[in-house]
């Protein structure tokens, strides 16, 4: 009864936030079409804008994990990027 989003991303740029909302709309529509009651998505909290948008839509933290990178570079975990990923 769960729709699991392993990875999803929008292109960076001025429309990234709107594209991310559209991406979430599509995921929610897909889950509803399959009669799934829950959506699970991995989110790195360094991507603050994406995380806040998900919170505003009712998503909640259920599981917390960490990623460790050497050297300590942000990679694609920057606050301006709209990426859903789950490294499990």
Rosetta blueprint (number, residue, H / E / L):
1 X L
2 X E
3 X E
4 X E
5 X E
6 X L
7 X E
8 X E
9 X E
10 X L
11 X L
12 X L
13 X L
14 X L
15 X L
16 X H
17 X H
18 X H
19 X H
20 X H
21 X H
22 X H
23 X H
24 X H
25 X H
26 X H
27 X H
28 X H
29 X H
30 X H
31 X H
32 X H
33 X H
34 X L
35 X L
36 X L
37 X L
38 X E
39 X E
40 X E
41 X E
42 X L
43 X L
44 X L
45 X L
46 X L
47 X L
48 X H
49 X H
50 X H
51 X H
52 X H
53 X H
54 X H
55 X H
56 X H
57 X L
58 X L
59 X L
60 X L
61 X L
62 X L
63 X L
64 X L
65 X L
66 X L
67 X L
68 X L
69 X L
70 X L
71 X L
72 X L
73 X L
74 X L
75 X L
76 X L
77 X L
78 X L
79 X L
80 X L
81 X L
82 X L
83 X E
84 X E
85 X E
86 X L
87 X L
88 X L
